[in-house]
Amino acid sequence: MTEEDTKHWWKPPLIFLIEVLVGSAIFIAVALPAVGLNYLVHWLTQKSLDPVLILGLTALEYTIFTVDVCLCIFFIIKSAIKAGKEL
């Protein structure tokens, strides 16, 4: 390791921190429609909407949230590996 490399040891952890913050913000932005859909489903249930439509909307809600969580975890793991390799 050269002296130049040791002077900038803090860059990979800082980049990782920024990527985690941005990834978390994107996660929240994608999760908010799923939360809104949850409130819509509860409101439509009170209005006695057809159970098949309620089931479809609930499945959509869980699908959006599940995909969002999986992609967020994948992104954070990928960023951690990248930061670890740069150290």
C-alpha positions in Angstrom: 0.0 0.0 0.0 1.3 3.4 -0.9 1.1 6.4 1.3 -1.5 7.8 -1.1 -3.7 4.8 -0.5 -3.4 5.0 3.3 -4.3 8.7 3.3 -7.7 7.9 1.8 -8.8 4.9 3.8 -12.0 6.7 4.8 -13.4 7.0 1.3 -14.9 3.5 0.9 -16.7 3.6 4.2 -18.0 7.1 3.4 -19.2 6.1 -0.1 -20.9 3.0 1.6 -22.6 5.3 4.1 -23.9 7.6 1.3 -25.1 4.6 -0.8 -26.9 3.2 2.3 -28.6 6.5 2.9 -29.6 6.9 -0.8 -30.8 3.3 -0.9 -32.8 3.8 2.2 -34.4 6.9 0.8 -35.3 4.9 -2.4 -36.7 2.1 -0.3 -38.9 4.5 1.6 -40.1 6.1 -1.7 -41.1 2.8 -3.1 -42.6 1.5 0.2 -44.9 4.5 0.6 -47.3 3.4 -2.2 -47.5 0.0 -0.5 -48.5 1.6 2.7 -51.0 3.8 0.9 -52.4 0.7 -0.7 -52.8 -0.8 2.7 -54.9 2.1 3.9 -56.9 1.9 0.7 -57.6 -1.8 1.2 -58.8 -1.2 4.8 -61.0 1.7 3.6 -62.5 -0.4 0.8 -63.0 -3.3 3.1 -65.2 -1.1 5.3 -67.2 -0.1 2.2 -67.9 -3.8 1.5 -66.1 -4.1 -1.8 -65.9 -7.5 -3.5 -63.5 -9.8 -1.6 -61.8 -10.8 -4.8 -60.8 -7.2 -5.4 -59.6 -6.8 -1.8 -57.5 -10.0 -2.2 -56.0 -8.7 -5.4 -55.1 -5.4 -4.0 -53.7 -7.0 -0.8 -51.5 -9.3 -3.0 -50.3 -6.3 -5.0 -49.4 -4.5 -1.7 -47.4 -7.5 -0.4 -45.7 -8.0 -3.8 -44.6 -4.4 -4.0 -43.3 -4.4 -0.4 -41.5 -7.8 -0.8 -39.8 -6.9 -4.0 -38.8 -3.5 -2.5 -37.2 -5.2 0.6 -35.4 -7.8 -1.5 -33.9 -5.2 -3.8 -32.9 -3.0 -0.9 -31.1 -5.9 0.9 -29.4 -6.8 -2.4 -28.3 -3.2 -2.9 -26.9 -2.9 0.6 -25.0 -6.2 0.4 -23.6 -5.3 -3.0 -22.5 -1.9 -1.7 -20.9 -3.5 1.4 -18.9 -6.0 -0.8 -17.8 -3.2 -3.1 -16.6 -1.0 -0.1 -14.9 -4.0 1.5 -12.9 -4.7 -1.7 -11.8 -1.1 -1.9 -10.4 -1.1 1.7 
